[in-house]
């Protein structure tokens, strides 16, 4: 065994002390750092808006001296644009928006997932439409929000029918505008998610051409600004834990969820009940299987030239270990 001289031991001890002096204060600061505020981007649906109504994030973060601010978005792409720019710190979208955002170089991370089976979205046509199968969409105007989960569902549905994206006339419309265009017959089909899907489904003039189920899974994601996550990882983890608790409550009391969403959004209770009944309420880390599905979607968009370059989804996945 090598023996150190007293002088060498003294030098080694001094270096260790210097290392502790340099690095330990930084580590402690990283563990205890808290922002003055957290800005949450939400849509009028899903777990974040339920947490907002229940003031769950405020209950968790206010005692730490952190104010919670909320910013509403109509759908995913503009939310992620704000997230990447740092205008909001945390938000949620469907499967396609993060892919477009990553391809555009947005400064964000996937921080958790809400896996789904694809029951809450569909391709719709008018009840009197001659379109009977997905193959009949050839040459037709199909409305959906660009870079949204509906965009991905439209492409996947076409592929299932043996069609290509070039076989339809895509009409890019945000959900409210697409609903109006569909109602007046300005588009032949409409790809949409809940609760818009549930509202349209109630109409006798609407027919489901195809559910997303069996075509795409349509996972949803919680994302955070990359700089914010790296600076305040414990806060992002705490937000995830609140969402886990919110999901647990939602899965156990769907009637309360439907009533809450109806009150928040103004959407009739029957439609909200329908939408809630087909929602999978569970929040988890982003698994390798989910990453693989996202990668397939990204590769599809790149193959069609809808994103300018290939991306590697796992490059922006944050590793989160739930507390329970």
N, C-alpha and C positions, 0 to 999 in steps of 0.2 A: 504494500500500500504506500502511495506517495505521501510523504509528510511535508507540510508547509512550514516554512520558517516563520517566526513571529513577525518579521517584517512583511512577508508575503501575505500572512493572514490579515495584517493591518490594512494592506492595500486592498485586498479583496473585500473586507468589511466596509472600507470607505466607498468602494464602487457600488456595493449593494445599497448602502445608505443613500448615495447620490441617486441611484436608480429609483429608489422609493420616493425620494424628494421630488424627482422629476415626474414620475408616472402616476403615483398613487393619487395625488390631488386631482389629476385629469380624470382618472377612472371614477373617483368619488363624484366629481362634478357631473360626469356623464350619467351616473346612476341616479342622481338626485335632480337633474335639470328638469324644469317644467316650463312650458310656454305660458304666456299670459292669457292666451286664448286658443281655442281650436275651432276652425271654420269647417263646417260640415256641408257638403253638397248633396242634396237629396232630390228625389223625384216623388211625385204624389202617389207612391205605392211602395209596398215592401217594408222591410224591417227597420230601416232608418227612420221612416216617417212615424212608425209605431213607437220607436224609442223617443222621438221628438215629442209625441203627444203625451207619453208617460213620464217625460222629463228624466229618463233613466241616465242619460249621459251627464246631465246637470248634477244629479245626485252623486254620481261617481267622481266628477271632475271639479265641481265647485268647491268642495272641501279642501282641494289641493291648491286653491287660488286660481283655477283656470276657468275662464268664461267660455261658454259654448255659443257660437254664432251659427246661424243656419242660412243657407242660400238655396233657393229652389230652382230646378232646371226641368225643362219639359221632356228631355230624353238624354241619352248617354253621351253622345259626342261633344256637345258644348260643355257638359259637366267635366269631362276629362281634359278638355282644352284649358278650362280654368284650373284644374288640378295640376296639370303640367306646368302652367305658368306660376303656380304658387298663390293664386287668388283664393283657393280653398285648400284645405289640408287633407281631407278624407272624403270619400264618396263611394257611390255604388253604380254599377252599370251591368248590362248583359254581356254576352260573349264577344261580340264583334268590336265595340268601341275601343277596348284596350289594344287590340291588334292594330287598328288604324293609328292610334295614338303612339304606340311604340315605333311603328314605321316612320312616323313623322318626327321621332326623336323626343317625345314628351318625357319629362322628368318625373316619372311615377313608378310605383311598384304595386304588384298584386300582394295584398296582405292577408286575405282570407277568401273563402269561397262559399257559395250557397248552391250546392249541386241540385240538379233538377232532371226530370225525365222528359220534359218537352210538352207537358200537358197544357201549359198556359199560353200557347200561341198557336196561330193557324193561318192558313191562306183562305180568304173568304171571297165569295162571289155573290151576285144578286140571285135571289131564288128563281127568277125567270131566265137567268143566263143560260145560253147554250153550252157553256163550259161545264163538262161533266167529269173530266179527269184532268190530272196535272198536264198530260200531254196536249190537252186542248188549249193550254196557255200560249202555244206557239203563235207568234204574231200579235199577241194581246198586250194591252197596257196594264202593267202591274205596279201598284203604288206601295211604297214603303219608305221608311226613314233611312237615308244613306248612312252607311257605316254603323248601322244598328244591328241588333240581333235579328230583326226582321230581314235585313239584307242577307245575312248568312242563311236564314231559313229559306228565303226565295231561291237562292242559288242551289242549295242542297235539294230542294224539292224538284227543281228543274232537272238536276242530274239524275234523280231517282226516276224521272219520267223519260230519260234518254234525250233530254233537251240541253241546250247550252244557254249561257247568259245572253248570247247574241240572238237567240230565238225569240226574245220578248222585247218590249219597249219599256225599260224601267222608268218609272216616274217617281222622282225623289221628293217626298213630302213628309214633314213632321206629322205626328199622329193626329192632331186636331184637324189639320188641313187635309190629310188623307181621308179622315172620316167624312168630311164635307164633300170631297171629290167622289168618294164611293157612293154617298147617298144620292148625289145628283147624276150618277152614271158616267162621270168623266173618266173613270178608270174601270177596267174590266175585272180586276181582282185586287185584293188588298191583303197584304201580309202584316199581321199585327199581334201584339201581346196583350195580356190582361193589365188593367181592367177594361181597356178599349175593346178587346175581343169579347169579353162577357157582355158589355153593353150592346155591341152589334149583334151578338148571338140572340139576344132577346127579340130582335126585330123579325117579323114574319117574312120580310123582304130579303133576309140574309141566309145564305147557305154555306156550311163549312165544306170547302173543297178538300182540304187536307189538314189534319192536326200536325203539329211539329213532332209529336211523339212518334217514334219509329223512323224519323228522318234525322233530327238533330236532338241533342240533349238539352241545349239552351241553359247551361249553367250561368249563374250570376256571380258577380265578384265585388268585393270591397277592395278599394285601391286607395293609396295614400301618396302624397307628394314624396319623392325620394329623399330630398334634403330634410324634410320634416321627420320622416321615419328614421333616418340615420341619426338625427339629433335627439329625437325623443322616442326611442323604441318602446319604452315602458308605457308611454301614453297611447301609442298605436295598439299595443297589446291590451291595454285597459279598455279601449273602445271595442276591440274584438270581443272581449269578455262580456261587455254589456250586450252586444249583439247575440252572443250565445245564450244569455239569459232571456233576452227578448224572444228569440226563436223558440226556446223551451216553453215559455208562456204561450206563445202563439199556437204552437202545435197542440197544446192541451186545452185551449179555449177558443176554437175557431169562430164561434158565434160572437164573442166579445171582439175578436179581431175584425170581423166583417162589420160590426156596428161602429167600431172606431174608425175604420177606413171610410165607411159611408159618411160619417160625420165630418171627417177631415176633408174628403174630396168632393162631397156633394153627389157622388155616384150613388144610384139607388141601392138599397140594401140587398135586393134580390141578386143584382149583378155582382155585388161584392161577395155575397155568400158563394156564388158560383166560382168566382176567381179564387177565393180563399180555399175552397174545398180541393182545388187542384194544385195548390202551392205546397212545395216541400220546404218546411221550416226547419232548417238545420244549418249551422255555421261551423266550418271546419278549416284547418290549414289547407293550402292549395296542394293537392296530392299529385303524385307523378302521373296518375291516370288523367286527371283534369288538365294538367300541363300538356299531356300528349294530345288530348282532344283540341285544346286551344291551338296547338302547333298545326294540327290538320286543317283547322279553319284558316290559320295564317297562310299556310302553303296554298290553299285554295284561292284566297284573295290575290296572292302574288302571281299565281299561275294565270289568273284572268287579267292581270295588269291593274288591279284595283288598289294595290299598294305598290309603291315605287321600288321596293327592295325586299329581299328575303329577311326575315327576322327570326331570332331564337327566343321563344317565349320564356324559357327558364331563366334567361339572363335578368329578368326583372321580377322574379318571384322572391318575396321576402319569407324567410324561415320563421314561422311562429309556432311556439309550443304552448298550447292552451294550459291554463292553470288547473283546470279540472276536466 
